[in-house]
């Protein structure tokens, strides 16, 4: 069943009539992910909203780097880089390993690589 009401709006990017397609709405609702999953995805994507963190991820795209090397690449101090790395690590976007007193960071997995590639592809098309 379809329920429609005429709506007069000035914007061109919305429906000019209100039309509720009950079956489509029911199907879309049944396909919605659990809100806790969506919240976690939202929190993860927020991490990508910071230029310094994106630069760190991009620097790690091809090779692991230590904190001091990342600081040199980004022309930033180690404390700033360490703070951003901690946020990235908390969202499982980077991983690290210690070799003596040196901490080396790399992208956590292939998902992070794909997110970066898709993001770049999206904005450069």
Buried (B, 14 or more C-beta within 10 A) or exposed (E): EEEEEEEEEEEEEEEEEEEEEEEEEEEEEEEEEEEEEEEEEEEBEEBBEEEBBBBBBBBBBEEBBBBEBBBBBBEBEBEEBBEBBEBBBEBEBBBBEEEEEEBBBBBBEEEBBEBBEEBEEEEEE
